Amino acid sequence: MTEQQDMQVSLNYNDVQNPFYLHLGESPSAILATPPLNGNNYQSWSRAMRRALSSKNKFKFVNGSISALNPLSHKYDVWERCNNMVVSWITRSVIQSIAQSIVYIDNAQELRTDLNERFSKGDYFRLSDLL
């Protein structure tokens, strides 16, 4: 996120329109997409995660609209809290073997990129086999 974008984001973190807003009931243990990503269902899982994250106003953390902030930014702590929540939601929505392979990816955007690179191509090949 550029400094100009950083300044445009509302400082009111209680505003539900603010992408940094987290409802008190949000939990990092929530499973947002079922069935979980198993390596063979990336396209449908990805669409379900996109809908779930969009409904929580957090898809911007994975699509690059809100990228990592500088740790010296006054908004870094709130960015980190939201990013960690998104990473937790994604991790809880994949099977255990995939979760173990992504345990060291701490950035939601990088996590989405990793999963996309690893699993999206396989679905295209399987789809072409069906046609």
Secondary structure, 3 states (H helix, E strand, C coil): CCHHHHHHCCCCCCCCCCCCCCCCCCCCCCCCCCCCECCCCHHHHHHHHHHHHHHCCCCHHHHCCCCCCCCCCCCHHHHHHHHHHHHHHHHHCECHHHHHHCCCCCCHHHHHHHHHHHHHHHHHHHHHHHC
